[in-house]
Amino acid sequence: MFSSKFRGLNSTGKVPLDLRRPDGTGGSYVDGIFQKSEYSIVPIFANIQPVGYKETQMVAEADRSKKMVKVYSSSAIFSEEENENGPDEFDWEGDRFRVMKVLNYSMHVLDHYKAIGVMKEKLDSEWPTP
């Protein structure tokens, strides 16, 4: 049976997306390093697209070889620069992405955020383990 990744797609091309937003209320020490563990789920509707070459230049050089997507939304999205507790993260197509760069377009006609997400980790493996 065919299963679409875009089941939640509506006429605007937006899909529901849950952002994990660190709120800085807790954490623990792991090997002597404090790891923030508390986050809140922020549901948004977003348009998710592949990243073009010019947009890859906006992130750090070490992250340019990783899988990236761009997210357009009218809801606020935060990177490390905008949120002192850490960047937003989201899951898309079996991967977890960390928001590395956010551009806020406030023109009072079609206000929106454009975020560049870089793959942090793979959530599920396509290849079965032996």
C-alpha atoms as an extended CHARMM CRD file, in Angstrom:
* protein
*
       130  EXT
         1         1  MET       CA              0.0000000000        0.0000000000        0.0000000000  PROA      1               0.0000000000
         2         2  PHE       CA              1.2630000000        3.4670000000       -0.8880000000  PROA      2               0.0000000000
         3         3  SER       CA              1.9260000000        5.7350000000        2.0650000000  PROA      3               0.0000000000
         4         4  SER       CA              2.4760000000        9.4340000000        1.4760000000  PROA      4               0.0000000000
         5         5  LYS       CA              4.7560000000       11.5370000000        3.6640000000  PROA      5               0.0000000000
         6         6  PHE       CA              2.4570000000       14.4490000000        2.8820000000  PROA      6               0.0000000000
         7         7  ARG       CA             -0.7480000000       13.0850000000        4.4330000000  PROA      7               0.0000000000
         8         8  GLY       CA             -1.2790000000       16.3520000000        6.3150000000  PROA      8               0.0000000000
         9         9  LEU       CA             -0.7840000000       18.4670000000        3.1940000000  PROA      9               0.0000000000
        10        10  ASN       CA             -3.4850000000       21.0580000000        2.6650000000  PROA      10              0.0000000000
        11        11  SER       CA             -4.1850000000       23.4620000000       -0.1960000000  PROA      11              0.0000000000
        12        12  THR       CA             -1.4860000000       25.8840000000        1.0020000000  PROA      12              0.0000000000
        13        13  GLY       CA              1.2570000000       23.2370000000        0.8300000000  PROA      13              0.0000000000
        14        14  LYS       CA              1.8480000000       23.3640000000        4.5850000000  PROA      14              0.0000000000
        15        15  VAL       CA              2.2710000000       20.3110000000        6.7730000000  PROA      15              0.0000000000
        16        16  PRO       CA              2.0070000000       20.0490000000       10.5690000000  PROA      16              0.0000000000
        17        17  LEU       CA              5.4260000000       20.1050000000       12.2060000000  PROA      17              0.0000000000
        18        18  ASP       CA              6.3070000000       19.7750000000       15.8960000000  PROA      18              0.0000000000
        19        19  LEU       CA              9.2550000000       21.8980000000       17.0270000000  PROA      19              0.0000000000
        20        20  ARG       CA             11.2020000000       20.8520000000       20.1220000000  PROA      20              0.0000000000
        21        21  ARG       CA             12.0280000000       24.1190000000       21.8520000000  PROA      21              0.0000000000
        22        22  PRO       CA             14.4680000000       24.0060000000       24.8020000000  PROA      22              0.0000000000
        23        23  ASP       CA             13.0460000000       25.9560000000       27.7090000000  PROA      23              0.0000000000
        24        24  GLY       CA             16.0480000000       25.7310000000       30.0130000000  PROA      24              0.0000000000
        25        25  THR       CA             14.1730000000       24.4180000000       33.0230000000  PROA      25              0.0000000000
        26        26  GLY       CA             16.2190000000       21.3090000000       33.6340000000  PROA      26              0.0000000000
        27        27  GLY       CA             19.0380000000       19.0170000000       32.7180000000  PROA      27              0.0000000000
        28        28  SER       CA             21.7420000000       16.8220000000       34.1430000000  PROA      28              0.0000000000
        29        29  TYR       CA             25.4960000000       16.3160000000       34.0700000000  PROA      29              0.0000000000
        30        30  VAL       CA             26.7720000000       13.6730000000       31.6440000000  PROA      30              0.0000000000
        31        31  ASP       CA             30.5210000000       12.9870000000       31.8830000000  PROA      31              0.0000000000
        32        32  GLY       CA             31.0080000000       16.3230000000       33.6430000000  PROA      32              0.0000000000
        33        33  ILE       CA             29.1360000000       18.3320000000       30.9910000000  PROA      33              0.0000000000
        34        34  PHE       CA             25.7270000000       19.8530000000       31.7110000000  PROA      34              0.0000000000
        35        35  GLN       CA             23.1380000000       18.6150000000       29.1940000000  PROA      35              0.0000000000
        36        36  LYS       CA             19.8580000000       20.5020000000       28.9610000000  PROA      36              0.0000000000
        37        37  SER       CA             17.0490000000       17.9920000000       28.7650000000  PROA      37              0.0000000000
        38        38  GLU       CA             13.8280000000       19.9180000000       29.1420000000  PROA      38              0.0000000000
        39        39  TYR       CA             11.9930000000       21.1250000000       26.0750000000  PROA      39              0.0000000000
        40        40  SER       CA              8.4740000000       21.9980000000       25.0600000000  PROA      40              0.0000000000
        41        41  ILE       CA              6.6450000000       20.9090000000       21.9140000000  PROA      41              0.0000000000
        42        42  VAL       CA              5.4920000000       23.7910000000       19.7100000000  PROA      42              0.0000000000
        43        43  PRO       CA              3.1200000000       22.6990000000       16.9120000000  PROA      43              0.0000000000
        44        44  ILE       CA              3.3310000000       24.7860000000       13.7300000000  PROA      44              0.0000000000
        45        45  PHE       CA              2.3040000000       24.5270000000       10.0810000000  PROA      45              0.0000000000
        46        46  ALA       CA              5.2310000000       24.7850000000        7.6990000000  PROA      46              0.0000000000
        47        47  ASN       CA              6.3010000000       24.4090000000        4.0950000000  PROA      47              0.0000000000
        48        48  ILE       CA              9.4450000000       22.2610000000        3.9020000000  PROA      48              0.0000000000
        49        49  GLN       CA             11.7160000000       22.3520000000        0.8560000000  PROA      49              0.0000000000
        50        50  PRO       CA             15.2140000000       21.2480000000       -0.1570000000  PROA      50              0.0000000000
        51        51  VAL       CA             18.0290000000       23.7470000000        0.3360000000  PROA      51              0.0000000000
        52        52  GLY       CA             19.7120000000       25.3950000000       -2.6420000000  PROA      52              0.0000000000
        53        53  TYR       CA             23.4130000000       26.0870000000       -3.0800000000  PROA      53              0.0000000000
        54        54  LYS       CA             23.2540000000       29.7530000000       -1.9840000000  PROA      54              0.0000000000
        55        55  GLU       CA             21.4370000000       28.8030000000        1.2060000000  PROA      55              0.0000000000
        56        56  THR       CA             24.1060000000       26.2720000000        2.1320000000  PROA      56              0.0000000000
        57        57  GLN       CA             26.5310000000       29.1970000000        2.3220000000  PROA      57              0.0000000000
        58        58  MET       CA             24.5570000000       30.6540000000        5.2650000000  PROA      58              0.0000000000
        59        59  VAL       CA             25.5500000000       27.8550000000        7.6670000000  PROA      59              0.0000000000
        60        60  ALA       CA             28.9530000000       27.0150000000        9.1220000000  PROA      60              0.0000000000
        61        61  GLU       CA             31.3710000000       25.3400000000        6.7260000000  PROA      61              0.0000000000
        62        62  ALA       CA             31.5020000000       22.1780000000        8.8570000000  PROA      62              0.0000000000
        63        63  ASP       CA             27.7290000000       21.6940000000        8.4010000000  PROA      63              0.0000000000
        64        64  ARG       CA             27.5780000000       22.2520000000        4.6410000000  PROA      64              0.0000000000
        65        65  SER       CA             28.1100000000       18.5950000000        3.7760000000  PROA      65              0.0000000000
        66        66  LYS       CA             25.1860000000       17.4680000000        5.9620000000  PROA      66              0.0000000000
        67        67  LYS       CA             21.6050000000       17.0000000000        4.8120000000  PROA      67              0.0000000000
        68        68  MET       CA             19.6670000000       20.2800000000        5.0000000000  PROA      68              0.0000000000
        69        69  VAL       CA             16.0920000000       21.5010000000        4.5260000000  PROA      69              0.0000000000
        70        70  LYS       CA             14.5150000000       24.9270000000        4.6270000000  PROA      70              0.0000000000
        71        71  VAL       CA             11.3100000000       25.5660000000        6.5450000000  PROA      71              0.0000000000
        72        72  TYR       CA              8.8860000000       28.4020000000        5.8340000000  PROA      72              0.0000000000
        73        73  SER       CA              6.3060000000       29.2540000000        8.4970000000  PROA      73              0.0000000000
        74        74  SER       CA              4.2850000000       32.1840000000        9.8050000000  PROA      74              0.0000000000
        75        75  SER       CA              5.0040000000       30.8870000000       13.3350000000  PROA      75              0.0000000000
        76        76  ALA       CA              8.1940000000       31.8480000000       15.1450000000  PROA      76              0.0000000000
        77        77  ILE       CA             11.2020000000       29.5520000000       14.7230000000  PROA      77              0.0000000000
        78        78  PHE       CA             14.3770000000       30.0340000000       16.7820000000  PROA      78              0.0000000000
        79        79  SER       CA             18.0430000000       29.2740000000       16.1960000000  PROA      79              0.0000000000
        80        80  GLU       CA             20.8930000000       29.4960000000       18.7120000000  PROA      80              0.0000000000
        81        81  GLU       CA             21.0680000000       33.2700000000       18.1430000000  PROA      81              0.0000000000
        82        82  GLU       CA             17.4010000000       33.9190000000       18.9770000000  PROA      82              0.0000000000
        83        83  ASN       CA             16.9540000000       31.5240000000       21.9240000000  PROA      83              0.0000000000
        84        84  GLU       CA             19.4480000000       31.5400000000       24.7790000000  PROA      84              0.0000000000
        85        85  ASN       CA             18.4130000000       27.9900000000       25.7730000000  PROA      85              0.0000000000
        86        86  GLY       CA             19.3290000000       26.4750000000       22.4110000000  PROA      86              0.0000000000
        87        87  PRO       CA             17.9590000000       26.0860000000       18.8860000000  PROA      87              0.0000000000
        88        88  ASP       CA             14.6690000000       24.4930000000       17.9080000000  PROA      88              0.0000000000
        89        89  GLU       CA             14.7660000000       20.9410000000       16.5800000000  PROA      89              0.0000000000
        90        90  PHE       CA             12.2790000000       19.0020000000       14.4510000000  PROA      90              0.0000000000
        91        91  ASP       CA             11.8520000000       15.5570000000       12.9260000000  PROA      91              0.0000000000
        92        92  TRP       CA             11.3490000000       15.1820000000        9.1660000000  PROA      92              0.0000000000
        93        93  GLU       CA             11.4350000000       12.0490000000        7.0230000000  PROA      93              0.0000000000
        94        94  GLY       CA             13.1590000000        9.9330000000        9.6730000000  PROA      94              0.0000000000
        95        95  ASP       CA             15.8540000000       12.4820000000       10.5270000000  PROA      95              0.0000000000
        96        96  ARG       CA             16.1950000000       14.9870000000       13.3530000000  PROA      96              0.0000000000
        97        97  PHE       CA             17.1480000000       18.5000000000       12.2570000000  PROA      97              0.0000000000
        98        98  ARG       CA             18.5810000000       21.3910000000       14.2810000000  PROA      98              0.0000000000
        99        99  VAL       CA             17.7160000000       24.9500000000       13.2340000000  PROA      99              0.0000000000
       100       100  MET       CA             20.9860000000       26.6760000000       12.3770000000  PROA      100             0.0000000000
       101       101  LYS       CA             19.8540000000       29.9010000000       10.7080000000  PROA      101             0.0000000000
       102       102  VAL       CA             16.6140000000       31.8900000000       10.7970000000  PROA      102             0.0000000000
       103       103  LEU       CA             15.6040000000       34.7920000000        8.5940000000  PROA      103             0.0000000000
       104       104  ASN       CA             12.5800000000       36.8410000000        9.6740000000  PROA      104             0.0000000000
       105       105  TYR       CA             10.7090000000       38.5240000000        6.8300000000  PROA      105             0.0000000000
       106       106  SER       CA              8.4920000000       41.2690000000        8.3010000000  PROA      106             0.0000000000
       107       107  MET       CA              6.9150000000       43.1800000000        5.4370000000  PROA      107             0.0000000000
       108       108  HSD       CA              3.4380000000       43.4800000000        7.0060000000  PROA      108             0.0000000000
       109       109  VAL       CA              1.8990000000       41.7320000000        4.0090000000  PROA      109             0.0000000000
       110       110  LEU       CA              3.1980000000       38.1820000000        4.1240000000  PROA      110             0.0000000000
       111       111  ASP       CA              5.2340000000       37.9880000000        7.3430000000  PROA      111             0.0000000000
       112       112  HSD       CA              7.0700000000       34.6930000000        7.7320000000  PROA      112             0.0000000000
       113       113  TYR       CA             10.1700000000       32.9370000000        9.0110000000  PROA      113             0.0000000000
       114       114  LYS       CA             12.6280000000       31.0160000000        6.8690000000  PROA      114             0.0000000000
       115       115  ALA       CA             14.7450000000       28.5350000000        8.7920000000  PROA      115             0.0000000000
       116       116  ILE       CA             17.6100000000       26.3520000000        7.6300000000  PROA      116             0.0000000000
       117       117  GLY       CA             17.7010000000       22.9990000000        9.4070000000  PROA      117             0.0000000000
       118       118  VAL       CA             20.8130000000       20.8090000000        9.4090000000  PROA      118             0.0000000000
       119       119  MET       CA             20.5470000000       17.0860000000       10.1080000000  PROA      119             0.0000000000
       120       120  LYS       CA             21.5560000000       16.2800000000       13.6750000000  PROA      120             0.0000000000
       121       121  GLU       CA             20.9160000000       12.5300000000       13.7370000000  PROA      121             0.0000000000
       122       122  LYS       CA             19.1410000000        9.7420000000       11.9050000000  PROA      122             0.0000000000
       123       123  LEU       CA             16.0840000000        8.5130000000       13.7910000000  PROA      123             0.0000000000
       124       124  ASP       CA             15.3630000000        5.3030000000       11.9450000000  PROA      124             0.0000000000
       125       125  SER       CA             17.4480000000        3.1730000000        9.6740000000  PROA      125             0.0000000000
       126       126  GLU       CA             16.2520000000        2.2300000000        6.1990000000  PROA      126             0.0000000000
       127       127  TRP       CA             18.5380000000       -0.8020000000        6.2150000000  PROA      127             0.0000000000
       128       128  PRO       CA             17.5860000000       -3.7310000000        8.4370000000  PROA      128             0.0000000000
       129       129  THR       CA             20.2130000000       -4.8130000000       10.9230000000  PROA      129             0.0000000000
       130       130  PRO       CA             21.4170000000       -8.4250000000       10.5720000000  PROA      130             0.0000000000
